[in-house]
Amino acid sequence: MKTNEFASCLAKSMTQFVELKCCSGITRDRLVKKLSYFDRFLSNNHFQSQRMDASTVSLYLEQQARVSVGTRYNRFCAVRQFCSYLMDTDPRSYVPDSIPSGRDGDVRQAYIYSSGEISSLLDAAAYLSPERPLRSETYTTLIGLLCATGMRISEALWLNTEDFHQDTGLLYIREGKFRKSRWIPLLPSARRALKRYMDLRSLSPPDDPEAPLLINLWGKRLNYSTVYGTFRQLLVQARLHSGKGLGPRIHDFRHTFAVSCLLKWYQDGEDVNARLPWLATYMGHVDIANTMVYLHATAELLEEVGNRFEAHYQITIKQFND
């Protein structure tokens, strides 16, 4: 435990708070940096109490007014969480209300790909040139993985050949976001497609366990900027984008995966609420609340929800009449 990161009278509590948050996968350096502004504020204003009060937090927010709204919000979130931590040991300690993030107008609406649109993208990727070495196969495999697993693009690009266990059909995601590693099982179709790519991949150097799974034209690891440029090209070829403006994102495959899982559970009559923690774990989320961001009300999903409600309603009415 580091003891010299903070200097105010609440330094010890801040350090303990950081240690606790790091256990849930939060990046230490980022949290320490956000809290350090509050720690410096407390020291400069000679704050001596072990209990937080409203006037202190209010003054801190006033002094943060000169920074951008987004930065102010991020710093305040860390302070608010710390205040909640203090209240756990002292119920009289003050916990401020949340403040606007200032990002409502900047949040992009997720694009949910249809199965036909995904097929069009895969077809476009299959005709990428040059044919060798493996460019078309690499991009069809990448898109297929993103659609079949909902993994983050960064996680896909950092896969090594050793991370795919062909005998079990499991894929190992090492230290994704929040430094959480996880195993994800692949569907038989995804497993076969990845095995086929691995068979072709073994013919292109480097072929060792720690070599990148998805490679570029020179046999090196794919980088995001190259993937992004190629993906924009594929969107145009698949007639999903005109080439101008923003258009669908690679990250939208992750949203599509979550919605597809939800839709299938409704169609199969599964207990959706019981399945959501499973989905959160599969997608590498620390909290199920993060998963909820990816669950969008599409027309198909609303229809299935309506059908289930109607069926439940009919059963209830029949029981009442009986």
C-alpha positions in Angstrom: 0.0 0.0 0.0 1.4 3.4 -1.0 1.2 6.0 1.7 2.8 9.0 0.0 0.3 9.6 -2.8 -1.8 12.0 -0.7 -0.9 14.7 1.8 -4.2 16.0 3.3 -5.6 15.0 6.7 -7.7 12.4 4.8 -4.6 10.9 3.1 -5.0 7.6 4.9 -8.6 7.2 4.1 -7.9 8.1 0.5 -5.2 5.5 0.2 -7.6 2.8 1.7 -10.3 3.9 -0.7 -8.0 3.6 -3.7 -6.9 0.1 -2.5 -10.5 -1.0 -2.2 -11.4 0.3 -5.7 -8.4 -1.3 -7.3 -9.7 -4.7 -6.0 -12.6 -4.3 -8.4 -10.4 -3.6 -11.4 -10.2 0.2 -11.3 -6.9 1.6 -12.8 -5.0 2.9 -9.8 -3.1 5.8 -11.5 -6.2 7.3 -13.0 -8.1 7.3 -9.7 -5.1 8.7 -7.7 -4.8 11.5 -10.3 -8.5 12.4 -10.0 -8.4 12.4 -6.2 -5.1 14.3 -6.0 -6.8 17.5 -7.0 -9.2 17.2 -4.1 -6.4 16.2 -1.8 -4.4 19.3 -2.8 -7.6 21.4 -2.3 -8.0 20.1 1.2 -4.4 20.8 2.1 -4.4 24.3 0.7 -7.6 25.1 2.6 -6.3 23.6 5.8 -9.2 21.1 6.1 -8.7 19.1 9.3 -11.9 17.1 9.8 -12.2 13.4 9.2 -15.9 14.0 8.2 -16.9 15.6 4.9 -19.3 18.5 4.8 -21.4 20.2 2.1 -19.6 23.6 2.2 -16.2 21.9 1.5 -17.5 20.0 -1.5 -19.3 23.0 -2.8 -16.2 25.2 -2.6 -14.2 22.5 -4.4 -16.7 22.5 -7.2 -16.5 26.2 -7.5 -12.7 26.1 -7.8 -13.0 23.4 -10.5 -15.2 25.7 -12.6 -12.2 26.8 -14.8 -11.7 23.3 -16.2 -13.9 21.7 -18.9 -17.3 20.3 -18.0 -16.1 16.7 -18.8 -12.9 17.0 -16.7 -14.9 18.6 -13.8 -17.4 15.8 -13.9 -14.7 13.0 -13.9 -12.9 14.6 -10.9 -16.2 15.1 -9.1 -17.2 11.4 -9.6 -14.1 10.3 -7.8 -14.8 12.7 -4.9 -18.4 11.6 -4.7 -17.3 7.9 -4.5 -14.8 8.8 -1.8 -17.5 10.7 0.2 -19.7 7.6 0.0 -16.7 5.5 1.3 -16.4 7.9 4.3 -20.1 7.7 5.0 -19.7 3.9 5.4 -17.8 4.5 8.6 -19.5 7.8 9.6 -23.2 8.1 8.6 -23.0 11.9 9.3 -20.4 12.4 6.6 -21.8 14.4 3.6 -22.3 12.7 0.2 -23.0 15.2 -2.6 -25.6 14.7 -5.3 -24.4 13.9 -8.8 -23.8 16.7 -11.3 -24.5 16.8 -15.0 -21.8 15.3 -17.1 -22.2 17.8 -19.9 -21.9 14.9 -22.5 -25.6 14.3 -23.2 -25.4 16.1 -26.5 -22.2 14.3 -27.5 -23.4 10.7 -26.8 -23.7 8.8 -30.1 -26.7 6.5 -30.5 -25.7 2.9 -30.9 -26.2 1.3 -34.3 -27.6 -2.2 -34.2 -26.5 -4.2 -37.2 -29.0 -6.5 -38.8 -27.9 -10.0 -39.8 -28.1 -9.0 -43.4 -25.8 -6.0 -42.8 -23.3 -8.2 -41.0 -23.4 -10.6 -44.0 -22.8 -7.7 -46.4 -19.7 -6.6 -44.3 -18.3 -10.1 -44.3 -18.8 -10.4 -48.0 -17.0 -7.1 -48.6 -14.2 -8.2 -46.3 -13.9 -11.5 -48.3 -13.0 -9.5 -51.4 -10.3 -7.3 -49.8 -7.1 -7.1 -51.8 -4.4 -8.1 -51.9 -5.5 -11.7 -51.5 -2.3 -12.6 -49.7 -1.1 -12.8 -47.0 -4.5 -13.4 -45.3 -5.9 -9.9 -45.5 -9.4 -10.9 -46.4 -9.4 -13.8 -44.0 -8.0 -11.6 -41.2 -10.8 -9.1 -41.5 -13.6 -11.6 -42.0 -12.3 -13.4 -38.8 -12.1 -10.1 -36.9 -15.6 -9.0 -37.8 -16.9 -12.5 -37.1 -15.2 -12.5 -33.6 -16.6 -9.1 -32.7 -20.1 -10.2 -33.8 -20.0 -13.6 -32.1 -18.4 -12.6 -28.8 -19.1 -8.9 -28.3 -15.5 -8.4 -27.2 -13.9 -5.0 -27.4 -11.9 -4.2 -30.5 -8.8 -3.7 -28.3 -9.2 -7.1 -26.8 -9.5 -8.7 -30.3 -6.4 -6.9 -31.5 -4.3 -8.1 -28.5 -5.2 -11.8 -28.9 -2.2 -14.1 -29.2 -2.3 -17.5 -31.0 -2.0 -19.2 -27.6 -5.2 -17.5 -26.4 -7.4 -19.8 -28.6 -7.7 -23.2 -27.1 -9.0 -25.3 -30.0 -9.6 -28.5 -27.9 -12.1 -26.7 -25.6 -13.3 -23.9 -27.9 -12.4 -21.3 -25.3 -10.9 -17.9 -26.0 -8.8 -16.3 -23.3 -9.1 -12.5 -23.0 -6.1 -11.3 -20.9 -6.4 -8.1 -18.9 -9.1 -6.4 -20.8 -10.7 -3.2 -19.6 -10.3 -2.7 -15.8 -7.5 -5.3 -16.0 -10.0 -8.1 -15.9 -9.0 -11.4 -17.6 -11.7 -13.9 -18.6 -12.5 -17.0 -20.6 -15.2 -16.9 -23.1 -16.7 -20.0 -24.8 -17.2 -19.8 -28.6 -20.2 -21.1 -30.5 -19.5 -24.1 -32.7 -19.7 -21.9 -35.9 -17.3 -19.3 -34.5 -15.0 -22.1 -33.2 -14.8 -23.7 -36.7 -14.2 -20.3 -38.4 -11.4 -19.4 -36.0 -9.8 -22.9 -36.3 -9.8 -22.4 -40.1 -8.1 -19.1 -39.8 -5.6 -20.5 -37.4 -4.8 -23.3 -39.9 -4.1 -20.6 -42.5 -2.4 -18.4 -40.0 0.2 -21.1 -39.1 1.5 -20.8 -42.7 2.5 -17.2 -42.1 5.3 -16.2 -39.7 5.6 -15.7 -36.9 4.1 -19.0 -35.7 4.7 -19.1 -31.9 2.4 -19.1 -28.9 3.0 -15.4 -28.1 2.6 -14.3 -31.7 -0.4 -12.0 -32.5 -3.5 -14.0 -33.6 -4.7 -11.4 -36.1 -1.9 -10.2 -38.4 -1.4 -7.5 -41.0 0.3 -7.7 -44.4 3.7 -7.9 -42.8 2.8 -10.6 -40.3 2.7 -8.1 -37.4 -0.1 -7.3 -35.0 -3.0 -5.3 -36.4 -3.2 -1.8 -35.1 -6.4 0.1 -34.6 -5.8 3.0 -37.0 -5.3 0.5 -39.9 -8.4 -1.5 -38.8 -10.5 1.7 -38.6 -9.5 2.8 -42.1 -10.3 -0.6 -43.6 -13.6 -0.8 -41.7 -14.7 2.6 -43.1 -13.9 1.2 -46.6 -16.0 -1.9 -45.9 -18.9 0.1 -44.7 -19.0 2.0 -48.0 -18.6 -1.2 -50.0 -21.4 -2.8 -48.1 -23.6 0.3 -48.7 -23.9 1.0 -45.0 -22.2 4.4 -45.2 -21.8 7.0 -47.9 -18.2 7.8 -46.9 -19.2 11.2 -45.3 -20.1 11.8 -41.7 -19.7 9.4 -38.8 -21.8 6.3 -39.7 -21.8 3.0 -37.8 -18.9 2.2 -35.5 -16.8 -0.9 -34.8 -17.9 -0.6 -31.2 -21.5 -1.0 -32.4 -20.8 -4.7 -32.9 -20.6 -4.9 -29.1 -24.0 -3.3 -28.7 -25.4 -5.6 -31.4 -24.1 -8.7 -29.6 -25.8 -7.6 -26.3 -29.1 -6.9 -28.0 -28.9 -10.2 -29.9 -28.4 -12.2 -26.7 -31.4 -10.5 -25.1 -33.6 -11.2 -28.1 -32.6 -14.8 -28.2 -33.4 -15.3 -24.5 -36.8 -13.8 -25.0 -37.4 -16.1 -28.0 -36.3 -19.1 -26.1 -38.4 -18.3 -23.1 -35.4 -17.8 -20.8 -35.4 -15.9 -17.5 -33.7 -12.7 -18.8 -33.1 -11.2 -15.4 -31.2 -14.3 -14.3 -29.2 -14.3 -17.5 -28.0 -10.7 -17.3 -25.2 -11.3 -14.7 -23.9 -14.0 -17.1 -23.9 -11.5 -20.0 -22.0 -9.0 -17.8 -19.3 -11.5 -17.0 -19.1 -12.6 -20.7 -18.6 -9.0 -21.9 -16.0 -8.3 -19.2 -18.0 -5.8 -17.2 -17.3 -5.0 -13.5 -20.9 -4.2 -12.8 -24.2 -5.2 -14.4 -25.1 -1.5 -14.7 -22.4 -1.2 -17.4 -24.1 -4.0 -19.4 -27.4 -2.2 -19.3 -25.9 0.6 -21.4 -25.7 -1.9 -24.3 -29.3 -3.1 -24.1 -31.4 -1.1 -26.6 -35.1 -1.4 -27.4 -35.1 -2.6 -31.0 -38.4 -3.3 -32.9 -37.7 -7.1 -32.7 -36.9 -6.9 -29.0 -40.0 -4.9 -28.2 -42.2 -7.4 -30.1 -40.8 -10.3 -28.1 -41.3 -8.4 -24.9 -44.9 -7.7 -25.9 -45.5 -11.3 -26.8 -44.2 -12.5 -23.4 -46.3 -9.9 -21.6 -49.4 -11.0 -23.5 -48.8 -14.6 -22.7 -48.3 -13.8 -19.0 -51.4 -11.7 -19.0 -53.5 -14.4 -20.6 -52.3 -16.9 -18.0 -53.1 -14.5 -15.2 -56.6 -13.8 -16.6 -57.3 -17.5 -16.9 -56.2 -18.2 -13.4 -58.4 -15.3 -12.1 -61.5 -16.6 -14.0 -60.9 -20.2 -12.8 
